[in-house]
Amino acid sequence: MIGLPVGLPAELVPLSWLLGVWEGAGVVEYRIGDELVRQEFAQRVSFSHDGVPYLNYSSHSWLPGSGEAADVLGGTPLVAEAGYWRLSRSLQAGDPGPGMLPGVGPRPYATAESVETLRNASDGFDIEVSVVHPTGVSELYLGEVRGGRVDLATDAVMRTGGAKEYAAATRLYGLVDGDLLWAWDIAALGQELRTHASGRLSRVD
């Protein structure tokens, strides 16, 4: 049983099992030309909220080890990403935006009963996830949370002119025996969608 934090917006209840800081390890495996790259890594993932109906997301991965390149995480930095997770719905007058404009009137879906009206035909909730990489790639995922499982697929990928070729992705997250398991498939470097990385993380806070 996961206790709900005080002040948690009702819209975040379906995603509440993700809240916290998670650490663990994983493996990346991907073919670059004729070479199969396989590398173990360590990872820290954080899901938090600021009292508004979306989750703040961040992930930092590093190669375990020491030396001049090692950072405060205890290894050589690998990749990082950040973004936001929220239930997929039309924004209303009570929601803030666009830009810095405040909402007008009460915030919608403020009760558990109203959030239940967003439940989809498969007994889950449609979600939207935006992820930004410092390497010039931005992803918009659409998917579903149902119980302790999240399935995501990219609806759009944007790249800067200097970014490496990256076309699409899927991600899977699941709560298994109290741990957060995830898998990430990508279509990149001229290849079709295929296995890329996976990991198992334990809650540390």
N, C-alpha and C positions, 0 to 999 in steps of 0.2 A: 504494500500500500504506500503510495506517494502522498505526503502531505502537501496541500496547496499553500503557496506563500501568501501572506497577508497582502491585500491590495492587488492580487492577480486579476486582470481584466477577464470577464467571462469568456471572451472570444479565445483566450489562450488556454483554457482548460483542456481542449483536445490535444494541445501540444505540450502540456505542463510536464510530462514525463521526461522531456528533453532538458529542462532547466537544470543548470549547474555547470560545473567544470569537470571535464572528463580527460583522462590521460591514459595512454597506452601505446601500443605499437601496431605496425602494419607492414605490408609489403606492396611495392609497386613493381609491375611487370608489364613491359611494353616493347614492341619491336620497332627499332629504328634502322631502316634499311635491312641489311642482313643480320644485324646484331640484336639479340634479345637482351634487354636491360632488365635486371632483377635486383632490387635493392630493398633491404629492410630499413624502416624508419621509425622514429618516435613521434608522438603527436599529442597536442593539447587542444581541446575544443571547448568553447564556452558558449552557452545559451543563457541569455539574461533578458530582463525586461525593465522598462522605465515607467511602468504604470499605464502604458498605452498598448493598444491591441496588436502588437507585433513582437516577435522575438529578435533580439540582437544576436548575431552569430559571428563567431570568429574562430579561425583554425590556424595553428602554427605547427609546422612539421620540421623535423631536423634529423640529420644523420648522427647517430650516437658516436661519441668519440671525444677526443680532447685535442689540444694544440692551439696554435695561434688563431685559427679560424673559429674555434668554439665560442659560443655565446653563452648568455646567462642560463639557457635551457640545458646546457651540458653537452652540446654537440655543434655540428656545422649546420647553419640554417639551410633548409631545403625550399619550402614554399609556404606561402601564407595566403589567406583569403578572408573576406568579411562580407556580411550581408544581412538580410532581413527575411524573416519567415512570418507569414500571416495567413489567416483564412481567406479564401478567395470569395469576394463579394463586391457588389457595386458600392462605391462610396456615396455617402449621403450628406445632406446639409450639415449634420452634426459632426462630421469628420473634418479634421483640419485640412487645409490645402485648397487650391494649389499653392505652391510656394509656401510663404509664411502665414497665409490667411488662417485665422482661427475658425473653428466650426461654429455654426449657428444653431443654437438650440441644444437639446440633450444629445449625448453621444449614443448612436444606435447600438443595438445588440449588447446592452449592458447587463442583461440577466441571463441565467442559464436557460430559462424557457425560450427566450428569443433566439439564443444561439442554436438551440435544437432545431429551429426552423431552417437552418443552413445545412442540416444533415442531408447527404446525397442518397441516391437510390441504392448504393451498395453499403449503406449504414456507416459511412465514413464522412469526412469533411474534405472538400476540395481546398487546396492550398496553393499559394504563390510564394516562390522563393527567389530572391535576387542575390547573386553572388558576384563580387568584384575581385579580380586578381590584380596584383601590382604589375603583372607582366603585360598589361594592355588588353585583357579579356574581361568582358562582362557577360554574365549568363542570366537568363530568366527561365526559371523552371516552373512548370505546372505539374500538379500531382495530387496526391491524396494521403491523408493521415487516417488510419483506421486502427483503433486501439494503440498498441505499442509498435506500429509499423508505419513507415513513410515510403512511398514510391514517387519518384520524381523523374521527369524527362524535360529536356530543354525545349522551350517554345521559340526562343531566340538566342543567338550568340552574336555579340558585337566584338570586333577586334580593331585595335589601332593599326596603322599602316606597318608598324615595325613588329607586331606580335607574330608569334609562330602560328602556323595553320592549325585551326581547331574549329570543328564544324558542329558537333552535337555531343550530348552526354546524357546518361541516365545515372541516378543515384538511388540507393536503397539504404534505409536506416531501420534498425530493429532493436527492441529491448529484449535481451535474452539473458535470463538468470541474473538480472540486475546490471548487466553490462550493455554498453552501446556498441552494436556491431554495424558496420557500414561497408558498402561496396560501390565502386565508381567505375562505370564503363565510359569510354570516350571514342569519338571518331576524330582522328587528328593525323597530321603528317601524311595525308593522302590515303588513310586507311578507313575501312568501314568501322562501325561501332563494335568495339571489342573490349574485353576485360582490361582494366588499367590498374586499379589499386583497391585494397580493402584493409580493414583494421578492426581491432577490438579494444575498446576503451572502458575504463572503470571510473566511476564518480569519485572525485577527490575532495569535494567540499560538502 
